[in-house]
């Protein structure tokens, strides 16, 4: 059988076509090579790539530092918070964790990992995204973000990064490149570089990190927010363990060390230890300093000494968060809204949320009444979820916490604490022709009562009638004296707190009472120094005389009753807080805002709770029940550590009279059924008539009737 003849090749069968195809391929290849060369040569023309000469002496801009009233460190202010460390100060296991995760061929390539690039192209063709940037390329991008334009994902940017990376590799040794990288990398939570990140997450230097903590940091470059151990601990642990396993597979660590590191619990630093305490306060200070110093704040390393008390701040954060969680848990009755815990669980699963936080929010402010120094400030439950500061930015109706301003105007006008008001139905004509018929909280009326009882029982109708006697403008002027700057329309509803206020101003207004008449403007900056400790700015606290000593003492006396027998009794006095203190509860229509503002002789503190989009908190929401417990918890913790505050001495001019509590008139033995009590008076305001032999009106309540 004849042998089978081999088929001629395409080249022999079609020599002309083969030459054309070969020529075309060579031309295309030559063109592609020329294009690539031109791109490589021209991509950095016109100074579009940075010079790397400055790397050797690179020093970042200095951050400014904030300190508490006792000198303890609070936080840094800067565009990038970074503390530089030398490579020999960074443990080998930290270096290995980053190299293994980010660039395992770091010590063998020359800036660009071509094997990694080919693998990334292959994965991309299969529909799987994968990064191929080396540590040197990342350094180029992190170090010169403006020139390389990292916000623009493009081939041009990648080529620029590669070219700069090659230049860096040609000039600097690998150890220098790794040192620069580990000091530059963004590791989330406002931390740049491994030293700052180590302090912020673990409260210690990078020198002291163990293997598990090193792997936790190495997990962050891939997704600083996604693997943030504070916000997503489970996700961070999973990624950490993946990195530990990679290190084991590549022989960087042994099996035993890997097993121990995977089992190590995630132990994060407290907020105070990590310099992340009081974020709302820090941002509020930053805004003030930015207006005063501009770029110098972020570049010149200023030292800012503030009024914040770190112990009080921690106490405030604990007190309000515990109370909010108790409300959400149904301790005070059914809670039908999404809880903070449910919200964070949804956020962790990737579910999108609206602009305003849907969970119950709160604000807490503590001031030194003598100088207005802010000792504590909580502007919300989660600064990283919502940076809106409810203490300084939120406009909220104060409800009955506004009533002491109305009654202060009454006392200044010559009315006494025994001045009689009528708690009976009233109709007030509105501008649109309708009639407003205000109600008390319990939808009942109690008839004639003393001004003192109307305040501590938080009756609405007597406060409105008192305001009408004084006039809207008188009350508005008094509010201005108390430091309220927000618009107050001349409507009768303002007497029970319908006009929006800023919580900081509302709490600041109450500094008038513990100082017996002098209001202190809230402030937080003691002084600002430069790096040579020269004072650049030292604001002077503003103080304003609002009431006379006698008028303020009468108000304090009445506001003590709010705690000892009135609307805050069950949550303050009834819970065992018996230091001399005064205050006022507040609840707005439909239970959308609840308040308590209280004070001792040396501390004023106020609590607000509500939703960002106003809605009923729960059925029968009241400031004395929901907000006051947080105030009590705070005060008990504070005064457990500091001396008890003194009582207010009675001014010499104040006189006393025995009166009939039912009528407010002088007690007379001939008055049957008289309820005798001692009342305090500014000279000239004492009653002159004795109580009537007819006795008190039918159904008049006893003087210690409390708001339910």
Steps between C-alpha positions, in 0.01 A plus 500: 500500500651831396609739781266788578630833370533785755280800431703811409501781762300818458825682434585276199146485366440878531840669506366841399222501759746383766740785421212751520383363837851489640570854383171621649574331833848651514362843416231472768749369753745775414224758526387358836855500631554851372172612653590341832844659493353839413246465781776403742722785381233769484268404785702711744584784263415853602571426867194276522693258719667611822868519569607236749802696624310619808432148624826474692417801718122465489323640807120526506312802629458501877163442659365720778424331831208551736535462875244469778468738793742284702754481216414152377510443124163500319559490125699620202380747238650471155427403144691177564570377853840339491792424731822397326704198612822348366488157340720353773232603751231307312495131601590249232160332528329831415723542195439140394123531539486795261746358248324161495161662449580789270807398298650156558765550230598839644866406550542355147331750264619844393187697572252318274405136556455379142395154617230661707397719206460197271302318769276805545441519121415130495256539789347807338438300181315245712286772655681514836643832615841494661755763598857481375658809657821439687591661828720742306213591268270551799765719659516709184124543503474569873794734512402714202119480470460844338747437218409140427129563552400187686134592475508431127511129418670488161778332304690830497496516881625143526782571254598811695500302825715231336750751364533683831532163674786401268676828573455451874644148476799622301594754763398359840563164668214266581513575874458874438206436267331272753558752779344780296207279406428390857503863611275616216229238454139594582377258767157649563348683796704806405827313558792514255797274561537201725599694814191723505275207404649288777429774753146560375395135482704339779612789721869410475802551282558288191812376681276307740260334254460124496449289188120514508502879534758532221275295270200715599683811379617324184135423420411868473665624175263282296199679655562743789129540570387150408747337741493768770517289820299755697206504262521147358684277751381168354604600152836625629570172683415296190736706283769491772488120512523481122822701513641282779430194287677662202802568719499135613468365145793711382720393789515838672363352826469144630184299564500557874532879477226508237259299717563720804456821298171381347363423845607835646196716593457842343598737781454862398608802700246714676414824328699698756807279453480526122441874482148461364299631790245781464495508117211750488686730738820466298325587175327799664840624620653436158243724333576784742873462457471478123319835499773649720817348351415352160779286349728560796281264701588208271864581429669666797440258786302724736428397859139563596397490866128450556248490784403135442511265798576152366348323801177699469498439126522125550229516766272698267552258211423200723198660665319605183580184303384273781176694533435500125556124486265454797230695317555295183487177703148587620586566864272806495229347285477367143747657255383462140786659306819354356764473771862605465607136523264403216622792293866409539422137412334615176789735422748214549308292248530779244141628521480867412351750742359846463675831560354539850563225753177307559584390855442686828758773550623698797713795603671569832673820611673574830625849588688667781247774590769727638678552170294316235771240439368197313589200715326240283324496164320215327353601165356164397540126535743430216719776357624280217143427392370856543727799556203731561554644848165506676648694792611798291308475170158346563202734532255338743198613698601523867153436640469567872873560546414848369260571788771612747570788262132601515492473878830688533336790316208470742729514804682800352164673453429476874299177514579259779516121518158506669342711225174332402439372148185337368525155346168505317395468133597784268437583134739725309416650161750421223597716207307276258176542693517163678509454875786334686396310810821392673498197727706373787692179459241296692207670318368621836473835678573561868369850557685774693858417595814674611764593244742262678265202463423589137873483422597182682189318377566633147144621435462651155192719538630699801828563313306630199287727719813627677657574161188686388516718809862585424458532122676313219767764451594499868557124487691526171727767649558279803594208276754722326646591840529128569708457181240359259582637152264296280176659366217522752167602341262706713241223546352380831630147435858619564417509873502119502805461275373486142782710351803303382824536693853365476563253786835661583331838544215351702738328740715813507195702608481293817844618616310807623346305788791325680709820487206692651443729208806504268479316169823366349529462123591139414862480388760230458840649410728613780799594284685410183880478490745450216769231499723732708225528763432864423134595558332589172139530618337509842124571482337675794180330624196726478286540813173693521294607802145377433332483841574653836636267764165499679298436182726212399486346851118501487515324161748242636269438796208430266709285264623290793138397542496364145747238623379452856126479435420584139532363149857369547449347845482135399814511281721720717409534868316168500811332356713623789668813363457732798765767447366858484380531141238663284372435152210472260351229284376559147269314262368634170177431313446138401808393698747588225761660730579421863735705716644538843732783598626505855776654706693503822700796627800405283359306204219538246401209280228457241360200314296497178356193329300465180518409132675690223167501318262593784257224593344362814765323705254273676161508661489734800854630443611741774826679569487412869481130418713463186765776516548564872644152582799572274562824691480316832740226388747764383481706817534197727816389318647851499438564870627157592842635400476864605390679818129557548376838384381743770152637542427859401514738797185704545565868424460723806228704333270199452218486756269216599127484574264227606224475245200288418616279212147487358460871450850652514386736773647554844409231748253595769397281797145594420527340155342152528674215318801712408797313350792678664829536313796734504559706189789726402465857379698786356414801717191670370346190341358343820123449519324755723163330546424204721335187369123507479289332763311343210797272441639375171295450185337155469723236348822705531797258491759469778825690445706189426275367224733354240482462126436138401 
